[in-house]
Amino acid sequence: MTGILGGNPKDEPLHYGEIFGIWSASTMAKGAVSCYRAYLNHAGDHDLKKILGQLIDQAELEISECDTLLNDNGIAAAPAMPHRPEVKLEDIPVGARFADQEIAAKIAAETAAGLVACSQVMGQAIREDVGALFGKYHATKAALGMKILHMNKKKGWLIPPPLQIKRPEAVEA
């Protein structure tokens, strides 16, 4: 195949949906790094801190890759957020602290939303490299989501939606 959409995907132009998806992913990741670093200051649980570290590492990778892709295509990325200073948990007043359960619920919800956002970019992408990049992010977020779910169950932090305890009996016709 030849033409504007043939050959090396990196030589193809990005369409406006791809641009917005990549730019949004970078911007959201920058906000996540800032927020998750603050959560690290509030978190007391070792397992939660470990997952927050993994989420920060993933967000920083996404920022680097998305900003490079934008820059390579002549598009300015959103500015980075200022770096948060480290604070000791004991220095945060009790009424101002996020509880570990609150942090865990928030990162679970944000990871689930990230899966949907990745799927949207994958679905609208016509450049194979963009679709593959967000497929990679999707797979990583799915794995992190499972770690968060397992942790929330293990720690007793999961607040499930209403459960169907008693199932209706099947009616035979």
TANOR-V976677 format. One record per residue. N is the residue number from 1. RES is the residue in three letters. SS is DSSP state (H for helix, E for strand, C for the rest). PHI is phi in degrees with one decimal (none if undefined). Layout:
n res ss phi
N RES SS PHI
N RES SS PHI
This chain:
n res ss phi
1 MET C none
2 THR C -121.7
3 GLY C 111.1
4 ILE C -65.4
5 LEU C -111.4
6 GLY C -122.7
7 GLY C 89.6
8 ASN C -71.2
9 PRO H -56.7
10 LYS H -69.3
11 ASP H -90.2
12 GLU C -83.4
13 PRO C -73.3
14 LEU C -81.9
15 HIS C -91.6
16 TYR H -59.4
17 GLY H -66.2
18 GLU H -63.6
19 ILE H -59.1
20 PHE H -64.2
21 GLY H -64.1
22 ILE H -67.3
23 TRP H -62.8
24 SER H -64.5
25 ALA H -62.2
26 SER H -63.0
27 THR H -63.2
28 MET H -65.1
29 ALA H -64.8
30 LYS H -63.3
31 GLY H -66.1
32 ALA H -64.9
33 VAL H -59.1
34 SER H -61.3
35 CYS H -66.6
36 TYR H -68.6
37 ARG H -66.6
38 ALA H -64.9
39 TYR H -59.5
40 LEU H -58.7
41 ASN H -66.1
42 HIS H -89.9
43 ALA C -72.0
44 GLY C -111.8
45 ASP C -77.1
46 HIS H -60.8
47 ASP H -63.7
48 LEU H -64.2
49 LYS H -61.8
50 LYS H -63.7
51 ILE H -67.1
52 LEU H -59.0
53 GLY H -61.1
54 GLN H -67.0
55 LEU H -65.1
56 ILE H -64.6
57 ASP H -58.3
58 GLN H -64.9
59 ALA H -62.8
60 GLU H -65.1
61 LEU H -63.9
62 GLU H -62.2
63 ILE H -59.4
64 SER H -59.4
65 GLU H -70.0
66 CYS H -68.5
67 ASP H -65.4
68 THR H -63.3
69 LEU H -62.0
70 LEU H -63.1
71 ASN H -60.3
72 ASP H -62.9
73 ASN C -107.2
74 GLY C 75.1
75 ILE C -115.0
76 ALA C -76.7
77 ALA C -84.9
78 ALA C -66.0
79 PRO C -68.0
80 ALA C -75.4
81 MET C -80.7
82 PRO C -64.3
83 HIS C -71.4
84 ARG C -83.0
85 PRO C -75.7
86 GLU C -76.8
87 VAL C -133.2
88 LYS C -77.2
89 LEU H -52.9
90 GLU H -65.7
91 ASP H -83.7
92 ILE C -92.2
93 PRO C -57.2
94 VAL H -53.0
95 GLY H -69.6
96 ALA H -101.3
97 ARG C -81.0
98 PHE C -82.7
99 ALA C -77.7
100 ASP H -54.6
101 GLN H -63.5
102 GLU H -65.8
103 ILE H -62.4
104 ALA H -62.5
105 ALA H -65.8
106 LYS H -66.4
107 ILE H -69.2
108 ALA H -64.9
109 ALA H -65.4
110 GLU H -68.1
111 THR H -66.9
112 ALA H -63.3
113 ALA H -63.8
114 GLY H -63.2
115 LEU H -61.9
116 VAL H -64.5
117 ALA H -63.0
118 CYS H -62.4
119 SER H -60.7
120 GLN H -64.0
121 VAL H -64.5
122 MET H -59.4
123 GLY H -69.3
124 GLN H -95.3
125 ALA C -69.7
126 ILE C -111.3
127 ARG C -89.8
128 GLU H -61.0
129 ASP H -66.7
130 VAL H -69.2
131 GLY H -59.9
132 ALA H -66.8
133 LEU H -61.5
134 PHE H -76.3
135 GLY H -65.0
136 LYS H -63.4
137 TYR H -62.0
138 HIS H -60.4
139 ALA H -62.6
140 THR H -66.0
141 LYS H -64.3
142 ALA H -63.0
143 ALA H -65.4
144 LEU H -64.9
145 GLY H -60.7
146 MET H -67.2
147 LYS H -63.4
148 ILE H -64.6
149 LEU H -60.4
150 HIS H -60.3
151 MET H -61.6
152 ASN H -61.9
153 LYS H -68.3
154 LYS H -61.8
155 LYS H -86.8
156 GLY C 76.9
157 TRP C -94.3
158 LEU C -71.7
159 ILE C -109.5
160 PRO C -76.9
161 PRO C -68.8
162 PRO C -52.6
163 LEU C -100.3
164 GLN C -88.7
165 ILE C -80.1
166 LYS C -105.9
167 ARG C -93.1
168 PRO C -64.8
169 GLU C -74.4
170 ALA C -70.4
171 VAL C -101.0
172 GLU C -88.6
173 ALA C -96.5
